[in-house]
Amino acid sequence: MSAALEIVGFLLCLVGWAFIGGTLPHSYWRVSSLHGSVITASTLYENLWKSCAEDSTGVSNCKQFGSLLALPGNSGLLSLYCLSACSRIVARPQVLN
């Protein structure tokens, strides 16, 4: 049972790494379009590291995010990140004993 559980865990780990490898390089995680008229059409897209705006002529303007804490509108993600960091600090001394 233990060996089978380890093999299943290892295979799930490999599948997770494959999903991460497939999604992180992708630039279009969230895409939205704004159409005021034919001339002012623009597309906004962002991923984990940058937010970009592209107009109808193909000119793109990107803003890089400095850190994970600088992401816009992800306060839920930020709170989960802080909670996991705090729980890791609390659990570490108990693991060492």
Contact map, one row per residue, 1 for C-alpha under 8 A:
1111100000000000000000000000000000000000000000000000000000000000000000000000000000000000000000000
1111110000000000000000000000000000000000000000000000000000000000000000000000000000000000000000000
1111111000000000000000000000000000000000000000000000000000000000000000000000000000000000000000000
1111111100000000000000000000000000000000000000000000000000000000000000000000000000000000000000000
1111111110000000000000000000000000000000000000000000000000000000000000000000000000000000000000000
0111111111000000000000000000000000000000000000000000000000000000000000000000000000000000000000000
0011111111100000000000000000000000000000000000000000000000000000000000000000000000000000000000000
0001111111110000000000000000000000000000000000000000000000000000000000000000000000000000000000000
0000111111111000000000000000000000000000000000000000000000000000000000000000000000000000000000000
0000011111111100000000000000000000000000000000000000000000000000000000000000000000000000000000000
0000001111111110000000000000000000000000000000000000000000000000000000000000000000000000000000000
0000000111111111000000000000000000000000000000000000000000000000000000000000000000000000000000000
0000000011111111100000000000000000000000000000000000000000000000000000000000000000000000000000000
0000000001111111110000000000000000000000000000000000000000000000000000000000000000000000000000000
0000000000111111111000000000000000000000000000000000000000000000000000000000000000000000000000000
0000000000011111111100000000000000000000000000000000000000000000000000000000000000000000000000000
0000000000001111111110000000000000000000000000000000000000000000000000000000000000000000000000000
0000000000000111111111000000000000000000000000000000000000000000000000000000000000000000000000000
0000000000000011111111100000000000000000000000000000000000000000000000000000000000000000000000000
0000000000000001111111110000000000000000000000000000000000000000000000000000000000000000000000000
0000000000000000111111111000000000000000000000000000000000000000000000000000000000000000000000000
0000000000000000011111111100000000000000000000000000000000000000000000000000000000000000000000000
0000000000000000001111111100000000000000000000000000000000000000000000000000000000000000000000000
0000000000000000000111111110000000000000000000010000000000000000000000000000000000000000000000000
0000000000000000000011111110000000000000000000000000000000000000000000000000000000000000000000000
0000000000000000000001111111100000000000000000100000000000000000000000000000000000000000000000000
0000000000000000000000011111100000000000000011100000000000000000000000000000000000000000000000000
0000000000000000000000000111111000000000000011100000000000000000000000000000000000000000000000000
0000000000000000000000000111111000000000000011100000000000000000000000000000000000000000000000000
0000000000000000000000000001111100000000000011100000000000000000000000000000000000000000000000000
0000000000000000000000000001111110000000001111000000000000000000000000000000000000000000000000000
0000000000000000000000000000011111000000001110000000000000000000000000000000000000000000000000000
0000000000000000000000000000001111100000111100000000000000000000000000000000000000000000000000000
0000000000000000000000000000000111110000111100000000000000000000000000000000000000000000000000000
0000000000000000000000000000000011111101110000000000000000000000000000000000000000000000000000000
0000000000000000000000000000000001111111100000000000000000000000000000000000000000000000000000000
0000000000000000000000000000000000111111100000000000000000000000000000000000000000000000000000000
0000000000000000000000000000000000111111100000000000000000000000000000000000000000000000000000000
0000000000000000000000000000000000011111100000000000000100000000000000000000000000000000000000000
0000000000000000000000000000000000111111110000000000001100000000000000000000000000000000000000000
0000000000000000000000000000000011111111111000000000001100000000000000000000000000000000000000000
0000000000000000000000000000000011100001111100000000111100000000000000000000000000000000000000000
0000000000000000000000000000001111000000111110000000111100000000000000000000000000000000000000000
0000000000000000000000000000001111000000011111000011110000000000000000000000000000000000000000000
0000000000000000000000000011111100000000001111100011100000000000000000000000000000000000000000000
0000000000000000000000000011111000000000000111111111000000000000000000000000000000000000000000000
0000000000000000000000000111110000000000000011111110000000000000000000000000000000000000000000000
0000000000000000000000010000000000000000000001111100000000000000100100100000000000000000000000000
0000000000000000000000000000000000000000000001111110000000000001110000000000000000000000000000000
0000000000000000000000000000000000000000000001111111000000000111100000000000000000000000000000000
0000000000000000000000000000000000000000000111101111100000000111100000000000000000000000000000000
0000000000000000000000000000000000000000000111000111110000011110000000000000000000000000000000000
0000000000000000000000000000000000000000011110000011111000011100000000000000000000000000000000000
0000000000000000000000000000000000000000011100000001111111111000000000000000000000000000000000000
0000000000000000000000000000000000000001111000000000111111110000000000000000000000000000000000000
0000000000000000000000000000000000000011111000000000011111100000000000000000000000000000000000000
0000000000000000000000000000000000000000000000000000011111100000000000000000000000000000000000000
0000000000000000000000000000000000000000000000000000011111110000000000000000000000000000000000000
0000000000000000000000000000000000000000000000000000011111111000000000000000000000000000000000000
0000000000000000000000000000000000000000000000000001111001111100000000000000000000000000000000000
0000000000000000000000000000000000000000000000000001110000111110000000000000000000000000000000000
0000000000000000000000000000000000000000000000000111100000011111000000000000000000000000000000000
0000000000000000000000000000000000000000000000000111000000001111100000000000000000000000000000000
0000000000000000000000000000000000000000000000001110000000000111110000000000000000000000000000000
0000000000000000000000000000000000000000000000011110000000000011111101100000000000000000000000000
0000000000000000000000000000000000000000000000001000000000000001111101000000000000000000000000000
0000000000000000000000000000000000000000000000000000000000000000111111100000000000000000000000000
0000000000000000000000000000000000000000000000010000000000000000111111100000000000000000000000000
0000000000000000000000000000000000000000000000000000000000000000001111100000010000000000000000000
0000000000000000000000000000000000000000000000000000000000000000111111110000000000000000000000000
0000000000000000000000000000000000000000000000010000000000000000101111111100000000000000000000000
0000000000000000000000000000000000000000000000000000000000000000000001111100000000000000000000000
0000000000000000000000000000000000000000000000000000000000000000000000111110000000000000000000000
0000000000000000000000000000000000000000000000000000000000000000000000111111110000000000000000000
0000000000000000000000000000000000000000000000000000000000000000000000001111111000000000000000000
0000000000000000000000000000000000000000000000000000000000000000000000000111111100000000000000000
0000000000000000000000000000000000000000000000000000000000000000000000000111111110000000000000000
0000000000000000000000000000000000000000000000000000000000000000000010000111111111000000000000000
0000000000000000000000000000000000000000000000000000000000000000000000000011111111100000000000000
0000000000000000000000000000000000000000000000000000000000000000000000000001111111110000000000000
0000000000000000000000000000000000000000000000000000000000000000000000000000111111111000000000000
0000000000000000000000000000000000000000000000000000000000000000000000000000011111111100000000000
0000000000000000000000000000000000000000000000000000000000000000000000000000001111111110000000000
0000000000000000000000000000000000000000000000000000000000000000000000000000000111111111000000000
0000000000000000000000000000000000000000000000000000000000000000000000000000000011111111100000000
0000000000000000000000000000000000000000000000000000000000000000000000000000000001111111110000000
0000000000000000000000000000000000000000000000000000000000000000000000000000000000111111111000000
0000000000000000000000000000000000000000000000000000000000000000000000000000000000011111111100000
0000000000000000000000000000000000000000000000000000000000000000000000000000000000001111111110000
0000000000000000000000000000000000000000000000000000000000000000000000000000000000000111111111000
0000000000000000000000000000000000000000000000000000000000000000000000000000000000000011111111100
0000000000000000000000000000000000000000000000000000000000000000000000000000000000000001111111110
0000000000000000000000000000000000000000000000000000000000000000000000000000000000000000111111111
0000000000000000000000000000000000000000000000000000000000000000000000000000000000000000011111111
0000000000000000000000000000000000000000000000000000000000000000000000000000000000000000001111111
0000000000000000000000000000000000000000000000000000000000000000000000000000000000000000000111111
0000000000000000000000000000000000000000000000000000000000000000000000000000000000000000000011111
